[in-house]
Amino acid sequence: MLHPDALKTLLEGIATGQITPHDAMEKLKYLDVEIVGDFAAIDHHRLLRTGFPEVIWGQDKTPDQIIQIMAIMRERSPVVMATRISPSVFTQLHRKVRDLRYYPDARICALSSSTEPLNQPFHPGVIGLLSAGTADLAVAEEAAVTAQLCGFQVIRFWDVGVAGIHRLLSHRKTIAQADVLIVVAGMEGALPSVVAGLVDSPVIAVPTSIGYGASFGGLAPLLAMLNSCAAGVGVVNIDNGFGAGILAGQILRTATKMNQRSIVTQTNNLGNRG
């Protein structure tokens, strides 16, 4: 929780006029950390700073640790989310957290602190998510579910890899309508370059560890994506569907902020003319 002395100093500064409310808000973004046992420190103000709440990396935590962290986070966060949760671990979690929801393809579990249903979009913009093959589905779904739980609309295009490029081209009009695209591919990782040459929106490339020996566990598609000759491609780490989902959300949120600033500027200009 907030350290009492730090909070008192901040409030006194506001009261005496030494600190403006805006500056106080900036300081508050970095104060609220809550200790859980001897294994975690929850960053409650990450949502305030970055626009997205802290998310639990579940793979290397015990079920008991995840349960304790969730119990505290649900009091302060609109959505509590844990990634890389196996079915067996979810079974253990669900015994203690009965309203916990599981997305098996994405290996994500989540719960809401409100009565609002999960996965309901409330941010403007559309994220298009393309998967080269069925074997890439776990990483692609991690990206899709992450974006949905953060409040974004997602449209999916599965199994549209370059080995049968007509499958991709049959969706080109719908794909072109998305505001940002996440493209997930293993093997040689060619799909993001092809997609980026067809659309005018940013493309987030996600290499997966799927492929034969020479793909080196995803290193080959990672390097292919980094070396893309198509402009407008950004690349996240191997199998990092979560990171791609968050990055797509940040791009859309930035566009929304720019539109809002533009509206305010136009309104102010009209007022000045009057």
C-alpha positions in Angstrom: 0.0 0.0 0.0 1.0 3.7 -0.1 3.7 4.5 2.4 2.0 6.8 5.0 4.9 9.3 5.2 5.2 9.6 1.4 1.4 10.1 1.1 1.4 12.7 3.9 4.2 14.7 2.3 2.4 14.6 -1.0 -0.9 15.8 0.4 0.8 18.6 2.4 2.5 19.8 -0.8 -0.9 20.0 -2.5 -2.4 21.8 0.4 0.3 24.4 0.5 0.4 24.9 -3.2 3.9 23.5 -3.6 2.7 20.7 -5.7 0.0 20.9 -8.4 -2.7 18.3 -8.6 -1.3 17.3 -12.0 2.2 16.8 -10.6 0.7 14.9 -7.6 -1.0 12.5 -10.0 2.4 11.9 -11.7 4.0 11.1 -8.4 1.2 8.7 -7.4 1.8 6.6 -10.5 5.0 5.3 -8.8 4.0 4.9 -5.2 1.5 2.1 -4.7 3.2 -1.3 -4.3 1.8 -4.1 -2.1 3.9 -6.9 -0.7 2.5 -10.5 -0.9 4.2 -12.9 1.5 7.9 -13.1 0.7 7.5 -13.7 -3.0 5.7 -10.8 -4.8 5.3 -7.1 -4.8 2.1 -6.0 -6.7 2.3 -2.9 -8.7 -1.2 -1.5 -8.3 -0.5 1.7 -10.2 0.7 0.1 -13.4 -2.8 0.7 -14.9 -2.5 4.3 -14.0 1.0 4.6 -15.6 0.8 2.4 -18.7 -2.9 1.9 -19.3 -2.9 -1.8 -18.6 -2.9 -3.5 -15.2 -0.1 -5.9 -14.0 -0.5 -9.4 -15.3 0.6 -12.6 -13.5 3.2 -14.8 -15.2 1.9 -18.2 -14.1 4.3 -20.7 -15.5 6.9 -20.5 -12.8 4.7 -19.8 -9.8 3.0 -22.3 -7.6 -0.8 -22.5 -7.5 -0.8 -21.1 -4.0 1.3 -18.1 -5.0 -1.0 -17.4 -7.9 -4.1 -17.6 -5.6 -2.6 -15.2 -3.0 -1.6 -12.7 -5.7 -5.1 -12.9 -7.3 -6.9 -12.4 -4.0 -5.1 -9.0 -3.5 -5.2 -7.9 -7.2 -8.9 -8.5 -7.6 -9.6 -5.7 -5.0 -7.8 -3.1 -7.1 -7.7 -4.2 -10.7 -10.6 -4.3 -13.2 -9.3 -7.6 -14.7 -6.9 -10.1 -13.0 -5.1 -12.2 -15.6 -2.5 -15.0 -15.4 -0.6 -16.3 -18.4 0.9 -19.7 -19.2 -1.5 -21.7 -17.0 -1.7 -25.4 -17.8 -5.0 -27.3 -17.4 -3.7 -29.1 -14.3 -2.7 -25.9 -12.6 -6.1 -24.3 -13.5 -7.9 -27.2 -11.9 -6.0 -26.4 -8.6 -6.7 -22.7 -8.9 -10.4 -23.2 -9.7 -10.9 -25.2 -6.4 -10.1 -22.0 -4.5 -11.2 -19.3 -7.0 -14.6 -20.5 -8.2 -15.3 -17.5 -10.5 -12.0 -17.9 -12.4 -12.4 -18.3 -16.1 -10.1 -20.4 -18.3 -9.1 -20.0 -21.9 -7.4 -23.3 -22.7 -6.1 -22.5 -26.2 -4.5 -19.3 -24.9 -3.4 -20.9 -21.5 -4.8 -17.9 -19.8 -7.1 -17.6 -16.8 -8.8 -14.4 -15.7 -11.4 -12.9 -13.4 -13.1 -9.6 -13.2 -13.4 -7.4 -10.1 -16.8 -6.1 -11.4 -20.1 -7.5 -12.6 -19.2 -6.6 -16.2 -18.6 -9.6 -18.4 -15.0 -10.4 -19.6 -14.1 -10.0 -23.2 -16.5 -7.1 -23.9 -14.6 -4.4 -26.0 -14.7 -0.9 -24.7 -11.7 0.7 -26.5 -12.2 1.9 -30.1 -10.3 0.2 -32.9 -10.0 -3.4 -34.3 -7.1 -5.8 -34.0 -6.7 -8.3 -36.7 -5.0 -11.5 -35.7 -3.5 -13.9 -38.3 -2.0 -17.3 -37.6 0.1 -19.1 -40.3 -0.7 -22.6 -39.1 -2.8 -24.5 -36.6 0.4 -25.3 -34.7 0.8 -21.6 -34.0 -2.6 -21.4 -32.4 -1.5 -21.3 -28.7 0.6 -18.2 -29.2 -2.0 -16.6 -31.5 -4.7 -17.2 -29.0 -2.6 -15.8 -26.2 -2.3 -12.6 -28.2 -6.0 -12.6 -29.0 -7.3 -13.2 -25.5 -4.8 -10.7 -24.0 -6.1 -8.0 -26.3 -9.8 -9.0 -25.6 -9.3 -9.0 -21.8 -7.8 -5.5 -22.1 -10.9 -4.3 -23.8 -10.2 -4.5 -27.6 -12.2 -6.0 -30.4 -10.3 -8.9 -32.2 -11.0 -10.6 -35.5 -9.3 -13.9 -36.1 -7.9 -15.4 -39.3 -6.5 -18.9 -38.6 -4.4 -21.1 -40.8 -3.6 -18.6 -43.6 0.1 -19.3 -44.1 2.1 -18.7 -47.2 2.1 -22.4 -48.2 -1.4 -21.8 -49.4 -1.4 -18.1 -50.0 -4.9 -18.1 -51.6 -6.2 -18.7 -48.1 -4.8 -15.3 -47.1 -5.8 -13.5 -50.2 -9.4 -14.6 -49.8 -9.6 -12.5 -46.6 -7.6 -9.5 -47.9 -10.5 -7.0 -47.8 -11.5 -7.9 -44.3 -7.9 -7.9 -43.1 -7.3 -4.5 -44.6 -10.1 -3.1 -42.4 -8.2 -3.8 -39.2 -6.5 -0.9 -37.5 -3.5 -3.0 -36.4 -2.5 -6.5 -37.2 -0.8 -9.2 -35.2 0.7 -11.9 -37.5 1.9 -15.2 -35.8 4.1 -17.6 -37.8 6.7 -20.3 -37.2 8.8 -22.3 -39.8 10.5 -19.6 -42.0 8.3 -16.8 -40.7 7.3 -15.3 -44.1 3.7 -14.4 -43.4 4.2 -11.0 -41.7 6.2 -9.7 -44.7 3.5 -10.8 -47.1 0.8 -9.2 -44.9 2.7 -5.9 -44.5 2.9 -5.6 -48.3 -0.9 -5.7 -48.6 -2.1 -3.3 -45.9 -1.7 0.2 -44.6 -1.8 -0.6 -40.9 1.0 -1.5 -38.6 2.0 -5.2 -38.4 3.2 -6.8 -35.2 5.1 -10.0 -36.1 5.3 -12.9 -33.6 7.7 -15.7 -34.3 6.9 -19.1 -32.8 9.1 -22.0 -31.9 7.2 -24.3 -34.3 9.3 -25.8 -37.1 11.8 -28.4 -38.1 15.4 -28.4 -36.7 16.8 -25.6 -38.8 14.2 -23.2 -37.4 16.2 -23.4 -34.2 13.3 -23.2 -31.9 11.9 -20.0 -33.5 15.2 -18.2 -34.1 14.9 -18.6 -37.9 11.5 -17.0 -38.1 12.6 -14.3 -35.6 15.5 -13.3 -37.9 13.4 -13.5 -41.0 10.9 -11.1 -39.5 13.6 -8.8 -38.3 15.0 -8.8 -41.8 11.6 -8.2 -43.5 11.8 -6.1 -46.6 8.3 -4.9 -46.0 8.0 -1.6 -44.2 5.8 -1.2 -41.1 6.7 -4.5 -39.4 7.6 -4.6 -35.7 8.7 -7.9 -34.1 8.3 -9.2 -30.5 10.1 -12.2 -29.0 9.6 -15.8 -29.8 6.2 -17.2 -28.6 5.4 -13.8 -27.0 1.7 -13.6 -27.8 1.0 -11.7 -24.6 3.5 -8.9 -25.6 2.0 -8.6 -29.0 -1.5 -8.2 -27.6 -0.4 -5.5 -25.3 1.6 -3.7 -28.0 -1.4 -3.7 -30.3 -3.5 -2.2 -27.6 -1.0 0.5 -26.9 -1.0 1.5 -30.6 -4.8 1.8 -30.6 -4.8 3.7 -27.3 -2.2 6.1 -28.7 -4.3 6.7 -31.8 -7.3 7.4 -29.5 -5.3 9.9 -27.4 -4.2 11.7 -30.5 -7.7 12.0 -31.8 -8.9 13.4 -28.5 -6.1 16.0 -28.5 -7.1 17.0 -32.0 -10.7 17.4 -31.0 -9.7 19.6 -28.0 -7.4 21.7 -30.2 -10.1 22.2 -32.8 -12.6 23.1 -30.1 -10.2 25.6 -28.6 -9.5 27.2 -32.0 -13.3 27.6 -32.6 -13.7 29.2 -29.2 -10.8 31.6 -29.9 -12.4 32.6 -33.2 -15.6 33.4 -31.5 
